[in-house]
Amino acid sequence: MKRIWSDNEKFRCWLREAQQKNIHITKTATEVEERIKNRKKELDSSNKELNTVKQKLGQERKKLSSFGIVRKMTNQKVKVKTRPHDRK
């Protein structure tokens, strides 16, 4: 499984490598903090979009279940089940 690195861990790793290679660090702490804040904003906005999509999906599923159609979501297939009296 691929490890997910946080920005802080990436920065520490990058700093350690740079110190080992004796590379002079030109970025200031405020630039790094701004970058981290921007990344957090991007993640927050993408999470909001994901939540709205999930809410819409839930509403659609409720509508379908009220008509007697219940959808089971899986990764590959969408199974449609109907009530026994609807099959006639």
C-alpha positions, 0 to 999 in steps of 0.5 A: 500500500502506498504511504500518504505523506503530509506536507509537514512530513514531505518538508522535513524529509526534503530539509533532511536531504538538503542538509545531507547534500549541503544545499543552502535552503532559500525558502523561508518559513512563511513561504512554506506556511503559505503553501501549506495553508493553500493546500489545506484550502484546496483539500477543504474545497474538494471535500465540500464538493465530495460531500455535496455529490454524496448528498445528491446521490443520497437524495436520488437513492431516496427518490428511487426507493420510494418508487420501489426501486432500490439500487445497490452501489458496488464498484463494478455493477449497479444491481436493480431490485424490484418488489415482487408485485412489480415483476408481473 
